[in-house]
Amino acid sequence: MAKAFVKTFKRDYVHANHLDSAKVVLEQFPGWIKNYNENAPHKDLKMKSPREHRKSLAVSEQCPVK
């Protein structure tokens, strides 16, 4: 799983952006992580982002009887 994350992260963020210096990378990194978790579809999550997947789990885990 970690290998897949690193491969995807490098392909979609590292190689797709200008990396003029470590400072530039560190400034962009939080946004890349946020985008990866909130917007990027994941094959193993049925093309949902991790955030969408967690929301769907939370809804399915709620008890319908109170």
CHARMM internal coordinates of N, CA and C (Angstrom, degrees):
IC EDIT
DIST 1 N 1 CA 1.4443
DIST 1 CA 1 C 1.5334
ANGL 1 N 1 CA 1 C 110.32
DIST 1 C 2 N 1.3201
ANGL 1 CA 1 C 2 N 117.28
DIHE 1 N 1 CA 1 C 2 N -42.92
DIST 2 N 2 CA 1.4620
ANGL 1 C 2 N 2 CA 120.08
DIHE 1 CA 1 C 2 N 2 CA 179.94
DIST 2 CA 2 C 1.5235
ANGL 2 N 2 CA 2 C 110.83
DIHE 1 C 2 N 2 CA 2 C -64.52
DIST 2 C 3 N 1.3313
ANGL 2 CA 2 C 3 N 116.84
DIHE 2 N 2 CA 2 C 3 N -37.13
DIST 3 N 3 CA 1.4677
ANGL 2 C 3 N 3 CA 119.71
DIHE 2 CA 2 C 3 N 3 CA 179.13
DIST 3 CA 3 C 1.5212
ANGL 3 N 3 CA 3 C 110.39
DIHE 2 C 3 N 3 CA 3 C -63.21
DIST 3 C 4 N 1.3213
ANGL 3 CA 3 C 4 N 116.70
DIHE 3 N 3 CA 3 C 4 N -39.96
DIST 4 N 4 CA 1.4666
ANGL 3 C 4 N 4 CA 120.62
DIHE 3 CA 3 C 4 N 4 CA 179.49
DIST 4 CA 4 C 1.5222
ANGL 4 N 4 CA 4 C 110.56
DIHE 3 C 4 N 4 CA 4 C -65.89
DIST 4 C 5 N 1.3280
ANGL 4 CA 4 C 5 N 116.74
DIHE 4 N 4 CA 4 C 5 N -40.73
DIST 5 N 5 CA 1.4604
ANGL 4 C 5 N 5 CA 120.47
DIHE 4 CA 4 C 5 N 5 CA 178.19
DIST 5 CA 5 C 1.5253
ANGL 5 N 5 CA 5 C 110.41
DIHE 4 C 5 N 5 CA 5 C -60.94
DIST 5 C 6 N 1.3256
ANGL 5 CA 5 C 6 N 116.72
DIHE 5 N 5 CA 5 C 6 N -49.19
DIST 6 N 6 CA 1.4660
ANGL 5 C 6 N 6 CA 120.81
DIHE 5 CA 5 C 6 N 6 CA -177.81
DIST 6 CA 6 C 1.5261
ANGL 6 N 6 CA 6 C 110.58
DIHE 5 C 6 N 6 CA 6 C -61.63
DIST 6 C 7 N 1.3258
ANGL 6 CA 6 C 7 N 116.77
DIHE 6 N 6 CA 6 C 7 N -44.23
DIST 7 N 7 CA 1.4732
ANGL 6 C 7 N 7 CA 120.54
DIHE 6 CA 6 C 7 N 7 CA 179.60
DIST 7 CA 7 C 1.5306
ANGL 7 N 7 CA 7 C 110.85
DIHE 6 C 7 N 7 CA 7 C -60.42
DIST 7 C 8 N 1.3154
ANGL 7 CA 7 C 8 N 116.59
DIHE 7 N 7 CA 7 C 8 N -48.65
DIST 8 N 8 CA 1.4625
ANGL 7 C 8 N 8 CA 121.04
DIHE 7 CA 7 C 8 N 8 CA -179.48
DIST 8 CA 8 C 1.5198
ANGL 8 N 8 CA 8 C 111.05
DIHE 7 C 8 N 8 CA 8 C -65.11
DIST 8 C 9 N 1.3160
ANGL 8 CA 8 C 9 N 116.71
DIHE 8 N 8 CA 8 C 9 N -43.33
DIST 9 N 9 CA 1.4642
ANGL 8 C 9 N 9 CA 120.61
DIHE 8 CA 8 C 9 N 9 CA -178.25
DIST 9 CA 9 C 1.5274
ANGL 9 N 9 CA 9 C 110.65
DIHE 8 C 9 N 9 CA 9 C -62.98
DIST 9 C 10 N 1.3194
ANGL 9 CA 9 C 10 N 116.44
DIHE 9 N 9 CA 9 C 10 N -42.99
DIST 10 N 10 CA 1.4655
ANGL 9 C 10 N 10 CA 119.57
DIHE 9 CA 9 C 10 N 10 CA 178.41
DIST 10 CA 10 C 1.5263
ANGL 10 N 10 CA 10 C 110.94
DIHE 9 C 10 N 10 CA 10 C -64.43
DIST 10 C 11 N 1.3340
ANGL 10 CA 10 C 11 N 116.47
DIHE 10 N 10 CA 10 C 11 N -43.60
DIST 11 N 11 CA 1.4620
ANGL 10 C 11 N 11 CA 120.74
DIHE 10 CA 10 C 11 N 11 CA -178.45
DIST 11 CA 11 C 1.5213
ANGL 11 N 11 CA 11 C 111.71
DIHE 10 C 11 N 11 CA 11 C -65.14
DIST 11 C 12 N 1.3196
ANGL 11 CA 11 C 12 N 117.11
DIHE 11 N 11 CA 11 C 12 N -47.36
DIST 12 N 12 CA 1.4652
ANGL 11 C 12 N 12 CA 120.92
DIHE 11 CA 11 C 12 N 12 CA -171.35
DIST 12 CA 12 C 1.5237
ANGL 12 N 12 CA 12 C 114.40
DIHE 11 C 12 N 12 CA 12 C -86.44
DIST 12 C 13 N 1.3167
ANGL 12 CA 12 C 13 N 117.85
DIHE 12 N 12 CA 12 C 13 N -21.99
DIST 13 N 13 CA 1.4557
ANGL 12 C 13 N 13 CA 119.36
DIHE 12 CA 12 C 13 N 13 CA -174.93
DIST 13 CA 13 C 1.5291
ANGL 13 N 13 CA 13 C 112.58
DIHE 12 C 13 N 13 CA 13 C -122.98
DIST 13 C 14 N 1.2990
ANGL 13 CA 13 C 14 N 117.47
DIHE 13 N 13 CA 13 C 14 N -53.78
DIST 14 N 14 CA 1.4683
ANGL 13 C 14 N 14 CA 119.81
DIHE 13 CA 13 C 14 N 14 CA -174.59
DIST 14 CA 14 C 1.5214
ANGL 14 N 14 CA 14 C 111.12
DIHE 13 C 14 N 14 CA 14 C -66.24
DIST 14 C 15 N 1.3234
ANGL 14 CA 14 C 15 N 117.43
DIHE 14 N 14 CA 14 C 15 N -53.73
DIST 15 N 15 CA 1.4580
ANGL 14 C 15 N 15 CA 120.30
DIHE 14 CA 14 C 15 N 15 CA -176.77
DIST 15 CA 15 C 1.5301
ANGL 15 N 15 CA 15 C 113.02
DIHE 14 C 15 N 15 CA 15 C -73.92
DIST 15 C 16 N 1.3064
ANGL 15 CA 15 C 16 N 117.33
DIHE 15 N 15 CA 15 C 16 N -16.00
DIST 16 N 16 CA 1.4623
ANGL 15 C 16 N 16 CA 120.98
DIHE 15 CA 15 C 16 N 16 CA -177.37
DIST 16 CA 16 C 1.5333
ANGL 16 N 16 CA 16 C 113.28
DIHE 15 C 16 N 16 CA 16 C -93.88
DIST 16 C 17 N 1.3184
ANGL 16 CA 16 C 17 N 117.21
DIHE 16 N 16 CA 16 C 17 N -0.21
DIST 17 N 17 CA 1.4622
ANGL 16 C 17 N 17 CA 120.62
DIHE 16 CA 16 C 17 N 17 CA -176.35
DIST 17 CA 17 C 1.5238
ANGL 17 N 17 CA 17 C 111.00
DIHE 16 C 17 N 17 CA 17 C -125.91
DIST 17 C 18 N 1.3163
ANGL 17 CA 17 C 18 N 114.26
DIHE 17 N 17 CA 17 C 18 N 160.19
DIST 18 N 18 CA 1.4628
ANGL 17 C 18 N 18 CA 120.48
DIHE 17 CA 17 C 18 N 18 CA 177.02
DIST 18 CA 18 C 1.5251
ANGL 18 N 18 CA 18 C 108.67
DIHE 17 C 18 N 18 CA 18 C -77.73
DIST 18 C 19 N 1.3016
ANGL 18 CA 18 C 19 N 115.64
DIHE 18 N 18 CA 18 C 19 N 125.98
DIST 19 N 19 CA 1.4580
ANGL 18 C 19 N 19 CA 121.00
DIHE 18 CA 18 C 19 N 19 CA -178.18
DIST 19 CA 19 C 1.5258
ANGL 19 N 19 CA 19 C 109.29
DIHE 18 C 19 N 19 CA 19 C -117.57
DIST 19 C 20 N 1.3122
ANGL 19 CA 19 C 20 N 115.21
DIHE 19 N 19 CA 19 C 20 N 67.27
DIST 20 N 20 CA 1.4612
ANGL 19 C 20 N 20 CA 120.98
DIHE 19 CA 19 C 20 N 20 CA -176.10
DIST 20 CA 20 C 1.5230
ANGL 20 N 20 CA 20 C 113.15
DIHE 19 C 20 N 20 CA 20 C -66.98
DIST 20 C 21 N 1.3244
ANGL 20 CA 20 C 21 N 116.50
DIHE 20 N 20 CA 20 C 21 N -30.27
DIST 21 N 21 CA 1.4565
ANGL 20 C 21 N 21 CA 120.20
DIHE 20 CA 20 C 21 N 21 CA -178.91
DIST 21 CA 21 C 1.5248
ANGL 21 N 21 CA 21 C 109.43
DIHE 20 C 21 N 21 CA 21 C -159.92
DIST 21 C 22 N 1.3203
ANGL 21 CA 21 C 22 N 115.27
DIHE 21 N 21 CA 21 C 22 N 166.54
DIST 22 N 22 CA 1.4631
ANGL 21 C 22 N 22 CA 119.94
DIHE 21 CA 21 C 22 N 22 CA 176.86
DIST 22 CA 22 C 1.5252
ANGL 22 N 22 CA 22 C 110.29
DIHE 21 C 22 N 22 CA 22 C -61.56
DIST 22 C 23 N 1.3172
ANGL 22 CA 22 C 23 N 116.95
DIHE 22 N 22 CA 22 C 23 N -34.76
DIST 23 N 23 CA 1.4597
ANGL 22 C 23 N 23 CA 121.14
DIHE 22 CA 22 C 23 N 23 CA 179.27
DIST 23 CA 23 C 1.5296
ANGL 23 N 23 CA 23 C 110.85
DIHE 22 C 23 N 23 CA 23 C -60.89
DIST 23 C 24 N 1.3255
ANGL 23 CA 23 C 24 N 116.55
DIHE 23 N 23 CA 23 C 24 N -44.13
DIST 24 N 24 CA 1.4707
ANGL 23 C 24 N 24 CA 121.30
DIHE 23 CA 23 C 24 N 24 CA 179.14
DIST 24 CA 24 C 1.5223
ANGL 24 N 24 CA 24 C 109.91
DIHE 23 C 24 N 24 CA 24 C -62.61
DIST 24 C 25 N 1.3182
ANGL 24 CA 24 C 25 N 116.86
DIHE 24 N 24 CA 24 C 25 N -43.65
DIST 25 N 25 CA 1.4722
ANGL 24 C 25 N 25 CA 120.68
DIHE 24 CA 24 C 25 N 25 CA 179.60
DIST 25 CA 25 C 1.5175
ANGL 25 N 25 CA 25 C 109.94
DIHE 24 C 25 N 25 CA 25 C -62.08
DIST 25 C 26 N 1.3241
ANGL 25 CA 25 C 26 N 117.56
DIHE 25 N 25 CA 25 C 26 N -47.35
DIST 26 N 26 CA 1.4662
ANGL 25 C 26 N 26 CA 120.79
DIHE 25 CA 25 C 26 N 26 CA -178.85
DIST 26 CA 26 C 1.5235
ANGL 26 N 26 CA 26 C 112.38
DIHE 25 C 26 N 26 CA 26 C -63.75
DIST 26 C 27 N 1.3141
ANGL 26 CA 26 C 27 N 117.38
DIHE 26 N 26 CA 26 C 27 N -30.87
DIST 27 N 27 CA 1.4687
ANGL 26 C 27 N 27 CA 120.57
DIHE 26 CA 26 C 27 N 27 CA 177.16
DIST 27 CA 27 C 1.5248
ANGL 27 N 27 CA 27 C 111.19
DIHE 26 C 27 N 27 CA 27 C -71.61
DIST 27 C 28 N 1.3326
ANGL 27 CA 27 C 28 N 116.61
DIHE 27 N 27 CA 27 C 28 N -35.54
DIST 28 N 28 CA 1.4636
ANGL 27 C 28 N 28 CA 121.00
DIHE 27 CA 27 C 28 N 28 CA -177.61
DIST 28 CA 28 C 1.5317
ANGL 28 N 28 CA 28 C 113.30
DIHE 27 C 28 N 28 CA 28 C -83.83
DIST 28 C 29 N 1.3126
ANGL 28 CA 28 C 29 N 116.40
DIHE 28 N 28 CA 28 C 29 N -25.36
DIST 29 N 29 CA 1.4642
ANGL 28 C 29 N 29 CA 121.61
DIHE 28 CA 28 C 29 N 29 CA -171.81
DIST 29 CA 29 C 1.5310
ANGL 29 N 29 CA 29 C 114.69
DIHE 28 C 29 N 29 CA 29 C -54.25
DIST 29 C 30 N 1.3366
ANGL 29 CA 29 C 30 N 119.97
DIHE 29 N 29 CA 29 C 30 N -47.97
DIST 30 N 30 CA 1.4720
ANGL 29 C 30 N 30 CA 118.85
DIHE 29 CA 29 C 30 N 30 CA 179.81
DIST 30 CA 30 C 1.5354
ANGL 30 N 30 CA 30 C 112.81
DIHE 29 C 30 N 30 CA 30 C -58.18
DIST 30 C 31 N 1.3055
ANGL 30 CA 30 C 31 N 117.37
DIHE 30 N 30 CA 30 C 31 N -38.25
DIST 31 N 31 CA 1.4608
ANGL 30 C 31 N 31 CA 120.68
DIHE 30 CA 30 C 31 N 31 CA 178.05
DIST 31 CA 31 C 1.5198
ANGL 31 N 31 CA 31 C 112.28
DIHE 30 C 31 N 31 CA 31 C -67.15
DIST 31 C 32 N 1.3303
ANGL 31 CA 31 C 32 N 116.56
DIHE 31 N 31 CA 31 C 32 N -37.08
DIST 32 N 32 CA 1.4711
ANGL 31 C 32 N 32 CA 120.30
DIHE 31 CA 31 C 32 N 32 CA 177.16
DIST 32 CA 32 C 1.5262
ANGL 32 N 32 CA 32 C 110.51
DIHE 31 C 32 N 32 CA 32 C -63.01
DIST 32 C 33 N 1.3336
ANGL 32 CA 32 C 33 N 116.33
DIHE 32 N 32 CA 32 C 33 N -45.18
DIST 33 N 33 CA 1.4682
ANGL 32 C 33 N 33 CA 120.45
DIHE 32 CA 32 C 33 N 33 CA 179.93
DIST 33 CA 33 C 1.5249
ANGL 33 N 33 CA 33 C 110.50
DIHE 32 C 33 N 33 CA 33 C -63.38
DIST 33 C 34 N 1.3176
ANGL 33 CA 33 C 34 N 116.46
DIHE 33 N 33 CA 33 C 34 N -43.23
DIST 34 N 34 CA 1.4740
ANGL 33 C 34 N 34 CA 120.63
DIHE 33 CA 33 C 34 N 34 CA 178.92
DIST 34 CA 34 C 1.5257
ANGL 34 N 34 CA 34 C 110.49
DIHE 33 C 34 N 34 CA 34 C -60.98
DIST 34 C 35 N 1.3208
ANGL 34 CA 34 C 35 N 116.59
DIHE 34 N 34 CA 34 C 35 N -46.06
DIST 35 N 35 CA 1.4586
ANGL 34 C 35 N 35 CA 120.34
DIHE 34 CA 34 C 35 N 35 CA 179.29
DIST 35 CA 35 C 1.5208
ANGL 35 N 35 CA 35 C 110.93
DIHE 34 C 35 N 35 CA 35 C -62.37
DIST 35 C 36 N 1.3242
ANGL 35 CA 35 C 36 N 116.90
DIHE 35 N 35 CA 35 C 36 N -43.82
DIST 36 N 36 CA 1.4729
ANGL 35 C 36 N 36 CA 121.65
DIHE 35 CA 35 C 36 N 36 CA 179.93
DIST 36 CA 36 C 1.5281
ANGL 36 N 36 CA 36 C 110.37
DIHE 35 C 36 N 36 CA 36 C -58.03
DIST 36 C 37 N 1.3155
ANGL 36 CA 36 C 37 N 117.32
DIHE 36 N 36 CA 36 C 37 N -43.10
DIST 37 N 37 CA 1.4644
ANGL 36 C 37 N 37 CA 121.08
DIHE 36 CA 36 C 37 N 37 CA -176.53
DIST 37 CA 37 C 1.5210
ANGL 37 N 37 CA 37 C 114.28
DIHE 36 C 37 N 37 CA 37 C -80.81
DIST 37 C 38 N 1.3320
ANGL 37 CA 37 C 38 N 117.71
DIHE 37 N 37 CA 37 C 38 N -29.37
DIST 38 N 38 CA 1.4576
ANGL 37 C 38 N 38 CA 120.06
DIHE 37 CA 37 C 38 N 38 CA -174.10
DIST 38 CA 38 C 1.5219
ANGL 38 N 38 CA 38 C 114.25
DIHE 37 C 38 N 38 CA 38 C -100.78
DIST 38 C 39 N 1.3260
ANGL 38 CA 38 C 39 N 117.82
DIHE 38 N 38 CA 38 C 39 N -27.73
DIST 39 N 39 CA 1.4579
ANGL 38 C 39 N 39 CA 119.38
DIHE 38 CA 38 C 39 N 39 CA -171.69
DIST 39 CA 39 C 1.5280
ANGL 39 N 39 CA 39 C 115.63
DIHE 38 C 39 N 39 CA 39 C -122.65
DIST 39 C 40 N 1.3047
ANGL 39 CA 39 C 40 N 117.68
DIHE 39 N 39 CA 39 C 40 N -31.67
DIST 40 N 40 CA 1.4601
ANGL 39 C 40 N 40 CA 120.50
DIHE 39 CA 39 C 40 N 40 CA -172.02
DIST 40 CA 40 C 1.5270
ANGL 40 N 40 CA 40 C 111.28
DIHE 39 C 40 N 40 CA 40 C -74.14
DIST 40 C 41 N 1.3353
ANGL 40 CA 40 C 41 N 117.39
DIHE 40 N 40 CA 40 C 41 N 123.92
DIST 41 N 41 CA 1.4659
ANGL 40 C 41 N 41 CA 119.95
DIHE 40 CA 40 C 41 N 41 CA 177.66
DIST 41 CA 41 C 1.5245
ANGL 41 N 41 CA 41 C 110.68
DIHE 40 C 41 N 41 CA 41 C -71.46
DIST 41 C 42 N 1.3186
ANGL 41 CA 41 C 42 N 116.17
DIHE 41 N 41 CA 41 C 42 N 144.64
DIST 42 N 42 CA 1.4577
ANGL 41 C 42 N 42 CA 122.23
DIHE 41 CA 41 C 42 N 42 CA -179.87
DIST 42 CA 42 C 1.5288
ANGL 42 N 42 CA 42 C 109.35
DIHE 41 C 42 N 42 CA 42 C -121.49
DIST 42 C 43 N 1.3008
ANGL 42 CA 42 C 43 N 115.80
DIHE 42 N 42 CA 42 C 43 N 130.04
DIST 43 N 43 CA 1.4662
ANGL 42 C 43 N 43 CA 121.07
DIHE 42 CA 42 C 43 N 43 CA -177.91
DIST 43 CA 43 C 1.5306
ANGL 43 N 43 CA 43 C 111.48
DIHE 42 C 43 N 43 CA 43 C -58.41
DIST 43 C 44 N 1.3271
ANGL 43 CA 43 C 44 N 117.45
DIHE 43 N 43 CA 43 C 44 N -44.40
DIST 44 N 44 CA 1.4620
ANGL 43 C 44 N 44 CA 120.51
DIHE 43 CA 43 C 44 N 44 CA -178.27
DIST 44 CA 44 C 1.5229
ANGL 44 N 44 CA 44 C 113.33
DIHE 43 C 44 N 44 CA 44 C -69.57
DIST 44 C 45 N 1.3204
ANGL 44 CA 44 C 45 N 116.91
DIHE 44 N 44 CA 44 C 45 N -12.42
DIST 45 N 45 CA 1.4646
ANGL 44 C 45 N 45 CA 121.37
DIHE 44 CA 44 C 45 N 45 CA 177.78
DIST 45 CA 45 C 1.5341
ANGL 45 N 45 CA 45 C 110.76
DIHE 44 C 45 N 45 CA 45 C -106.95
DIST 45 C 46 N 1.3179
ANGL 45 CA 45 C 46 N 115.78
DIHE 45 N 45 CA 45 C 46 N 25.13
DIST 46 N 46 CA 1.4708
ANGL 45 C 46 N 46 CA 122.44
DIHE 45 CA 45 C 46 N 46 CA -179.95
DIST 46 CA 46 C 1.5211
ANGL 46 N 46 CA 46 C 111.29
DIHE 45 C 46 N 46 CA 46 C 57.61
DIST 46 C 47 N 1.3418
ANGL 46 CA 46 C 47 N 115.28
DIHE 46 N 46 CA 46 C 47 N 43.25
DIST 47 N 47 CA 1.4634
ANGL 46 C 47 N 47 CA 125.01
DIHE 46 CA 46 C 47 N 47 CA 176.82
DIST 47 CA 47 C 1.5331
ANGL 47 N 47 CA 47 C 113.30
DIHE 46 C 47 N 47 CA 47 C 63.33
DIST 47 C 48 N 1.3177
ANGL 47 CA 47 C 48 N 116.06
DIHE 47 N 47 CA 47 C 48 N 28.12
DIST 48 N 48 CA 1.4591
ANGL 47 C 48 N 48 CA 121.49
DIHE 47 CA 47 C 48 N 48 CA 171.69
DIST 48 CA 48 C 1.5231
ANGL 48 N 48 CA 48 C 108.15
DIHE 47 C 48 N 48 CA 48 C -102.17
DIST 48 C 49 N 1.3121
ANGL 48 CA 48 C 49 N 116.66
DIHE 48 N 48 CA 48 C 49 N 157.13
DIST 49 N 49 CA 1.4605
ANGL 48 C 49 N 49 CA 119.93
DIHE 48 CA 48 C 49 N 49 CA 172.10
DIST 49 CA 49 C 1.5294
ANGL 49 N 49 CA 49 C 107.23
DIHE 48 C 49 N 49 CA 49 C -76.75
DIST 49 C 50 N 1.3300
ANGL 49 CA 49 C 50 N 118.06
DIHE 49 N 49 CA 49 C 50 N 161.05
DIST 50 N 50 CA 1.4646
ANGL 49 C 50 N 50 CA 118.92
DIHE 49 CA 49 C 50 N 50 CA 176.78
DIST 50 CA 50 C 1.5264
ANGL 50 N 50 CA 50 C 112.62
DIHE 49 C 50 N 50 CA 50 C -55.61
DIST 50 C 51 N 1.3333
ANGL 50 CA 50 C 51 N 116.95
DIHE 50 N 50 CA 50 C 51 N -38.99
DIST 51 N 51 CA 1.4664
ANGL 50 C 51 N 51 CA 119.50
DIHE 50 CA 50 C 51 N 51 CA 179.28
DIST 51 CA 51 C 1.5323
ANGL 51 N 51 CA 51 C 110.79
DIHE 50 C 51 N 51 CA 51 C -63.89
DIST 51 C 52 N 1.3317
ANGL 51 CA 51 C 52 N 117.43
DIHE 51 N 51 CA 51 C 52 N -44.55
DIST 52 N 52 CA 1.4705
ANGL 51 C 52 N 52 CA 120.52
DIHE 51 CA 51 C 52 N 52 CA 178.51
DIST 52 CA 52 C 1.5226
ANGL 52 N 52 CA 52 C 110.59
DIHE 51 C 52 N 52 CA 52 C -62.26
DIST 52 C 53 N 1.3090
ANGL 52 CA 52 C 53 N 116.58
DIHE 52 N 52 CA 52 C 53 N -39.92
DIST 53 N 53 CA 1.4631
ANGL 52 C 53 N 53 CA 121.19
DIHE 52 CA 52 C 53 N 53 CA -179.83
DIST 53 CA 53 C 1.5283
ANGL 53 N 53 CA 53 C 110.53
DIHE 52 C 53 N 53 CA 53 C -63.45
DIST 53 C 54 N 1.3338
ANGL 53 CA 53 C 54 N 117.02
DIHE 53 N 53 CA 53 C 54 N -46.36
DIST 54 N 54 CA 1.4670
ANGL 53 C 54 N 54 CA 119.96
DIHE 53 CA 53 C 54 N 54 CA 178.39
DIST 54 CA 54 C 1.5277
ANGL 54 N 54 CA 54 C 111.67
DIHE 53 C 54 N 54 CA 54 C -61.17
DIST 54 C 55 N 1.3243
ANGL 54 CA 54 C 55 N 116.68
DIHE 54 N 54 CA 54 C 55 N -39.76
DIST 55 N 55 CA 1.4733
ANGL 54 C 55 N 55 CA 119.96
DIHE 54 CA 54 C 55 N 55 CA 178.10
DIST 55 CA 55 C 1.5219
ANGL 55 N 55 CA 55 C 110.60
DIHE 54 C 55 N 55 CA 55 C -62.59
DIST 55 C 56 N 1.3283
ANGL 55 CA 55 C 56 N 116.98
DIHE 55 N 55 CA 55 C 56 N -42.73
DIST 56 N 56 CA 1.4641
ANGL 55 C 56 N 56 CA 119.67
DIHE 55 CA 55 C 56 N 56 CA -179.26
DIST 56 CA 56 C 1.5245
ANGL 56 N 56 CA 56 C 111.03
DIHE 55 C 56 N 56 CA 56 C -66.25
DIST 56 C 57 N 1.3301
ANGL 56 CA 56 C 57 N 118.07
DIHE 56 N 56 CA 56 C 57 N -33.96
DIST 57 N 57 CA 1.4649
ANGL 56 C 57 N 57 CA 120.84
DIHE 56 CA 56 C 57 N 57 CA 176.60
DIST 57 CA 57 C 1.5217
ANGL 57 N 57 CA 57 C 110.45
DIHE 56 C 57 N 57 CA 57 C -67.85
DIST 57 C 58 N 1.3135
ANGL 57 CA 57 C 58 N 116.64
DIHE 57 N 57 CA 57 C 58 N -40.99
DIST 58 N 58 CA 1.4628
ANGL 57 C 58 N 58 CA 120.56
DIHE 57 CA 57 C 58 N 58 CA -179.63
DIST 58 CA 58 C 1.5192
ANGL 58 N 58 CA 58 C 110.56
DIHE 57 C 58 N 58 CA 58 C -62.69
DIST 58 C 59 N 1.3115
ANGL 58 CA 58 C 59 N 117.66
DIHE 58 N 58 CA 58 C 59 N -40.48
DIST 59 N 59 CA 1.4671
ANGL 58 C 59 N 59 CA 121.74
DIHE 58 CA 58 C 59 N 59 CA 179.63
DIST 59 CA 59 C 1.5234
ANGL 59 N 59 CA 59 C 110.03
DIHE 58 C 59 N 59 CA 59 C -66.57
DIST 59 C 60 N 1.3382
ANGL 59 CA 59 C 60 N 117.45
DIHE 59 N 59 CA 59 C 60 N -43.12
DIST 60 N 60 CA 1.4748
ANGL 59 C 60 N 60 CA 120.09
DIHE 59 CA 59 C 60 N 60 CA -177.56
DIST 60 CA 60 C 1.5258
ANGL 60 N 60 CA 60 C 112.04
DIHE 59 C 60 N 60 CA 60 C -71.72
DIST 60 C 61 N 1.3362
ANGL 60 CA 60 C 61 N 117.33
DIHE 60 N 60 CA 60 C 61 N -21.39
DIST 61 N 61 CA 1.4661
ANGL 60 C 61 N 61 CA 120.67
DIHE 60 CA 60 C 61 N 61 CA -179.86
DIST 61 CA 61 C 1.5123
ANGL 61 N 61 CA 61 C 113.36
DIHE 60 C 61 N 61 CA 61 C -87.03
DIST 61 C 62 N 1.3119
ANGL 61 CA 61 C 62 N 118.49
DIHE 61 N 61 CA 61 C 62 N -11.10
DIST 62 N 62 CA 1.4606
ANGL 61 C 62 N 62 CA 120.52
DIHE 61 CA 61 C 62 N 62 CA 179.80
DIST 62 CA 62 C 1.5284
ANGL 62 N 62 CA 62 C 109.50
DIHE 61 C 62 N 62 CA 62 C -70.72
DIST 62 C 63 N 1.2678
ANGL 62 CA 62 C 63 N 114.67
DIHE 62 N 62 CA 62 C 63 N 135.61
DIST 63 N 63 CA 1.4595
ANGL 62 C 63 N 63 CA 120.69
DIHE 62 CA 62 C 63 N 63 CA 179.25
DIST 63 CA 63 C 1.5221
ANGL 63 N 63 CA 63 C 109.84
DIHE 62 C 63 N 63 CA 63 C -77.07
DIST 63 C 64 N 1.3420
ANGL 63 CA 63 C 64 N 118.17
DIHE 63 N 63 CA 63 C 64 N 127.36
DIST 64 N 64 CA 1.4613
ANGL 63 C 64 N 64 CA 119.63
DIHE 63 CA 63 C 64 N 64 CA -179.45
DIST 64 CA 64 C 1.5155
ANGL 64 N 64 CA 64 C 113.62
DIHE 63 C 64 N 64 CA 64 C -74.36
DIST 64 C 65 N 1.3300
ANGL 64 CA 64 C 65 N 117.15
DIHE 64 N 64 CA 64 C 65 N -16.56
DIST 65 N 65 CA 1.4656
ANGL 64 C 65 N 65 CA 121.65
DIHE 64 CA 64 C 65 N 65 CA -179.47
DIST 65 CA 65 C 1.5207
ANGL 65 N 65 CA 65 C 108.22
DIHE 64 C 65 N 65 CA 65 C -104.86
DIST 65 C 66 N 1.3240
ANGL 65 CA 65 C 66 N 115.50
DIHE 65 N 65 CA 65 C 66 N 129.00
DIST 66 N 66 CA 1.4768
ANGL 65 C 66 N 66 CA 119.07
DIHE 65 CA 65 C 66 N 66 CA -179.99
DIST 66 CA 66 C 1.4831
ANGL 66 N 66 CA 66 C 111.32
DIHE 65 C 66 N 66 CA 66 C -114.40
END
COOR INIT
IC SEED 1 N 1 CA 1 C
IC BUILD
